[in-house]
Amino acid sequence: MKLRIKFIIANGAILFLSYGLLFLYSSNKQHDLIYGQAKEQARMLHRQILLTRKWVADHNGLFLVRSDDALPNPFLDTPTIQTLDGQIYVKRNPAMVTRELSEYALKDGWCSFRVTSIRPINPANRPDKFERQGLIKMQQDGTKEIIAIENAPGGRILRYLAPLTIDKSCLSCHARQGYKFGDIRGGLSIVIPIQWADTMIDENNTSIILYSLFSILVVSAILFWLFSTLVSRPLAQLTATMDQYPDHPVPKPEHHRVKDEIDTISNTYYDLCRRLDVSRETLDKAKKQAFQNEKMAALGLLTSGIAHEVNNPLGGLLNCVKALRDDQDNPELLERYLPLLDKGLRSIEHTMHQLLNFGRHTPLDLKRIDVDQIIRDCFELLNYRMQRIDLQLELNLNSTYCIDVESLQQTIINIGLNAIQAMGTDGGEIRVKTEVIKQSLKIRIEDSGPGIPPEILDKIFDPFFTTKDVGIGTGLGLAVSYAQVEKMGGTLIAGSKVGHGASFTITLPASVNCALSNKPQA
């Protein structure tokens, strides 16, 4: 997953969590505020009803003209009075005023309220379950108010219950029922519909959710754009530059001063690439020098042995020249020695030509050539050291392939010298086999020496690693051979079984198109 996507997901999650917590807090807060408002409304209504009841009680009731809508209260001792002119009035006590006001409020769709008691005079004032439990609790521990929210057919309602106590104006009616001043006569029960509160909360929650989602989308889009502009795009450019290195040089950063962390990374990467370029040039020079030094060391070793091979024909040539000089007029002697002189000189010329070709330093140059013949020439150079070694050549290529002659010569000579030195004066056998397998050239060189111990088999290609005595080996032969084979796009693998010799397998591309094969090596 790309860093940009991770960044957006992380910020989206943080925003979602933040808005979620804010939503829960706001929802709870507005719930408390709205329901607190409904509770305060119930308290105010309770206070207003108490004041109305007190006013009616202080004035010994309220008298209305009798009519079909104003009938006498059967629970009063004197429910009606008649004036001298014959007009009849009906009395309204605080309880009945409360009931009739409640009826008006209920018709208006506002609320309802009533007086209730555990020992009601009017059966209509019997308490329901909520009111009974509240009245008992108020009598037991003196609770001043009880508030609850219940579900009703028309929506949720707020239930409010507060005690009604006996004061002096109430004793005229309730004293005969055994109540005293300060006793709890019953309770004032108020019911307020609060579906408006639920509707308001739902609307507010919907608005908050929509606003939060919109904010998350807008903020995420802005963060996405900022991240792409300030981070992702510069990182993509830096990544593209890294991918092209070292095939293409790293351009110098355009900014003249450091603006942010990415500029610092760009400057650091540019400086690192410059140091790597310098180090690579130095390493390439060291590798070339090590290669040439190892070649010269091998050449010196070859030359010291070949000098003996050259001295033998030279001695014969000198004898021929002395004999001809002593007897210049003898045509038989001239006819006999001239072919010998020509053969000896050509032999020396061939040997020196091989040495010069081996010692020449040239860059990687792939040419179509007979690989089998290169192998023969290399072991012909080593022939002077193989007096007790049986050379078995099984060369089966029978064609020309694109090979760097110098690199292959160096590799064959190094492996051959190692095999000869491993077998020592006891001699042995060297077997060389070439073949083409699946578009690859296979050159396998085996010897019958003591083999390579397993504990050092994986170290023999390390530079300067050698098991030979001081002055005999530099430890660069196999390392240089490994590098040369790798430079040609191949592999060099060593194998051994202690007591049964060692083997080296060279695998090279079996290419015949040198134009396509001759590419610069990294």
GIBELJO-V157016 format. One record per residue. RES is the residue in one small letter. OMEGA is omega as a letter, one per 20 degrees, with the letter a starting at -180 (999 if undefined). NEAR is the number of other C-alpha atoms within 12 Angstrom. Layout:
{{RES OMEGA NEAR} {RES OMEGA NEAR}}
This chain:
{{m a 8} {k a 12} {l a 17} {r r 25} {i r 19} {k a 15} {f a 23} {i r 29} {i a 22} {a r 17} {n r 24} {g r 27} {a r 18} {i r 17} {l a 25} {f r 25} {l a 18} {s r 18} {y r 25} {g r 23} {l r 17} {l r 20} {f r 27} {l r 17} {y a 16} {s a 22} {s r 27} {n a 19} {k a 17} {q r 24} {h r 25} {d a 18} {l a 17} {i r 26} {y r 31} {g r 21} {q r 19} {a r 32} {k r 31} {e r 20} {q r 24} {a r 35} {r r 28} {m r 17} {l r 31} {h r 34} {r a 20} {q r 19} {i r 34} {l r 31} {l r 18} {t r 24} {r a 34} {k r 27} {w r 20} {v a 24} {a a 30} {d a 20} {h r 17} {n r 21} {g a 31} {l a 28} {f a 30} {l r 24} {v a 21} {r r 22} {s r 14} {d r 9} {d a 11} {a a 21} {l a 21} {p r 25} {n a 28} {p a 16} {f r 20} {l r 22} {d r 17} {t a 19} {p a 24} {t r 27} {i a 22} {q a 17} {t a 13} {l r 8} {d r 8} {g r 10} {q a 15} {i r 20} {y r 25} {v a 29} {k r 32} {r r 35} {n a 37} {p a 34} {a a 41} {m r 37} {v r 31} {t a 36} {r a 29} {e r 23} {l r 26} {s r 28} {e r 18} {y a 16} {a a 22} {l r 19} {k a 12} {d r 11} {g a 17} {w a 24} {c r 28} {s r 31} {f r 38} {r r 42} {v r 44} {t a 36} {s r 35} {i r 28} {r a 23} {p r 20} {i r 22} {n a 20} {p r 14} {a a 18} {n r 25} {r a 22} {p r 26} {d a 21} {k a 14} {f a 25} {e r 34} {r r 27} {q a 22} {g r 33} {l r 37} {i a 26} {k r 23} {m r 27} {q a 25} {q a 12} {d r 11} {g r 19} {t a 20} {k r 22} {e r 28} {i a 29} {i r 28} {a r 26} {i a 26} {e r 19} {n r 17} {a a 15} {p a 9} {g a 13} {g a 17} {r a 21} {i r 29} {l r 37} {r a 37} {y r 38} {l r 42} {a a 41} {p r 36} {l a 37} {t a 30} {i r 27} {d a 23} {k a 19} {s a 24} {c a 33} {l a 22} {s r 22} {c a 26} {h r 29} {a a 18} {r r 11} {q r 16} {g r 16} {y r 22} {k a 20} {f r 18} {g r 20} {d r 23} {i a 31} {r a 34} {g a 36} {g r 44} {l a 43} {s a 42} {i r 43} {v a 38} {i r 40} {p a 33} {i r 33} {q r 25} {w r 22} {a r 27} {d r 25} {t r 17} {m r 19} {i r 25} {d r 19} {e r 16} {n r 22} {n r 25} {t r 17} {s r 18} {i a 25} {i a 23} {l r 17} {y a 20} {s r 25} {l r 22} {f r 17} {s r 21} {i r 28} {l a 21} {v a 17} {v r 23} {s r 28} {a r 21} {i r 18} {l r 26} {f r 27} {w r 19} {l a 18} {f r 24} {s a 23} {t a 17} {l a 21} {v a 24} {s a 24} {r r 19} {p r 23} {l r 24} {a r 21} {q r 23} {l r 27} {t r 19} {a r 18} {t r 23} {m a 22} {d a 14} {q r 15} {y j 21} {p a 20} {d r 15} {h a 14} {p r 18} {v r 29} {p r 22} {k r 19} {p a 23} {e a 13} {h a 14} {h r 11} {r a 13} {v r 15} {k a 15} {d a 14} {e a 15} {i r 25} {d r 24} {t r 20} {i r 22} {s r 31} {n r 25} {t r 19} {y r 24} {y r 25} {d r 18} {l a 20} {c r 25} {r r 20} {r r 16} {l r 19} {d r 20} {v r 14} {s a 15} {r r 18} {e r 15} {t r 14} {l r 16} {d r 18} {k r 15} {a r 16} {k r 24} {k a 23} {q r 17} {a r 27} {f a 38} {q r 29} {n r 24} {e r 33} {k r 38} {m r 27} {a r 27} {a r 37} {l r 33} {g r 20} {l r 25} {l a 34} {t a 27} {s r 20} {g a 23} {i r 28} {a r 22} {h r 18} {e r 25} {v a 25} {n a 20} {n r 18} {p r 25} {l r 24} {g r 19} {g r 22} {l r 26} {l r 19} {n r 19} {c a 26} {v r 22} {k a 17} {a r 21} {l a 22} {r a 15} {d a 13} {d a 15} {q a 16} {d a 12} {n a 14} {p r 12} {e r 13} {l r 21} {l a 21} {e a 16} {r a 17} {y a 26} {l r 21} {p r 15} {l r 23} {l a 27} {d a 20} {k a 18} {g r 26} {l r 23} {r r 18} {s r 22} {i r 25} {e a 17} {h a 19} {t a 31} {m r 22} {h r 16} {q r 27} {l a 33} {l r 20} {n a 23} {f a 35} {g a 27} {r r 21} {h r 24} {t r 17} {p r 19} {l a 27} {d a 25} {l r 33} {k r 25} {r a 22} {i r 26} {d a 24} {v r 37} {d a 31} {q r 24} {i r 33} {i r 37} {r a 26} {d a 26} {c a 34} {f r 36} {e r 26} {l a 38} {l a 38} {n a 26} {y a 24} {r a 32} {m a 28} {q a 18} {r a 17} {i r 28} {d a 23} {l r 29} {q a 22} {l r 24} {e a 22} {l a 25} {n a 22} {l r 26} {n r 16} {s r 20} {t a 24} {y a 29} {c a 30} {i r 37} {d a 35} {v a 35} {e a 37} {s r 41} {l r 43} {q a 40} {q a 45} {t a 43} {i a 44} {i a 40} {n a 41} {i r 44} {g r 43} {l r 36} {n r 41} {a a 39} {i a 37} {q a 30} {a a 32} {m r 31} {g a 22} {t r 15} {d a 17} {g a 22} {g a 27} {e r 30} {i r 36} {r r 31} {v a 32} {k r 28} {t r 33} {e r 27} {v r 25} {i r 15} {k r 12} {q r 16} {s r 23} {l r 36} {k r 30} {i a 40} {r a 34} {i a 41} {e r 40} {d a 40} {s a 32} {g a 30} {p a 26} {g a 27} {i r 30} {p a 21} {p a 16} {e r 12} {i a 18} {l a 24} {d a 17} {k a 21} {i r 33} {f r 26} {d r 20} {p r 22} {f r 20} {f a 22} {t r 24} {t a 21} {k r 18} {d r 11} {v r 11} {g a 11} {i a 19} {g r 24} {t a 28} {g a 30} {l a 38} {g a 39} {l r 41} {a r 31} {v r 40} {s r 43} {y a 35} {a a 32} {q r 41} {v r 36} {e r 25} {k r 31} {m r 38} {g a 30} {g r 30} {t r 25} {l a 34} {i r 30} {a r 32} {g a 25} {s r 27} {k a 20} {v a 19} {g a 16} {h r 20} {g a 28} {a r 35} {s r 34} {f a 38} {t r 31} {i r 37} {t a 31} {l r 37} {p r 32} {a a 32} {s r 28} {v r 23} {n a 18} {c r 22} {a r 15} {l a 13} {s a 26} {n r 23} {k r 15} {p r 15} {q r 19} {a 999 15}}
